[in-house]
Amino acid sequence: MAGTRVLLTLNPLVYEALKKKAGEELMTLQELISDTLRKSVLNQKKTKKTDKFLDQFSRKR
């Protein structure tokens, strides 16, 4: 996987939970974390564009 490297320090319990989840999803831990972050960022961009409540009360006009 090409891209910028990031170093994460995880609580051992979180690490084990993520490792288990990655195994269930048939992914590596790196793939699971990358996919989760990608989905989060894409979802955040969608929310900002379509959230009319935030548009009404936003300081940017």
N, C-alpha and C positions, 0 to 999 in steps of 0.2 A: 504494500500500500504506500503510495507516494504522498508526501505532504509534510507538514511541519510536525516536529516531535514535541510532545508535551509530557512532563513528568507529573504523575499523580501519586500522592501519599494517601492510602486508604486505611481506614480502620480495619483490623483483621476480620471482624464480623461482616463488614460490608464487602470486603474482598471475597470471602467465602460465598456470600449470597449472590454476588455478581458472577462468580465462577460457576455456581450451580445453575443460574439462569442461562448463562451462555451455553452450557452443556445441553440444557433442555431445548434451546433454540437452534442447536447444531451450529453454533458460531464460536469463534475464539473470543476471549475476553476483550481483546482489542477491537474486534469487529462489533461486539455488543455495545461497547462504550461509544465508539465512533457513530454507530447507527442511532443510538439514543440521543447523542448530542446533535446530530444532523436533523433528526425529526423535531427536536425541541426548537432549534433555530428556525426551521422552516415553518413550524406551527406559530412561532412568535411573530414572524413576518406577516403571516396571514391575519392573525388577530389584530395587529396594529392597523392594517389596511381596511379591515371591515368593521371595526368596532366603532359604531356611531356615537356611543356614549362617550368614549374617550375623545373622539373628534370634537364633540360639543364643548367639553370642559378642558381641552388641551390649551396650553399657553401659546403653542405655535399656531399662528393664523396667517 
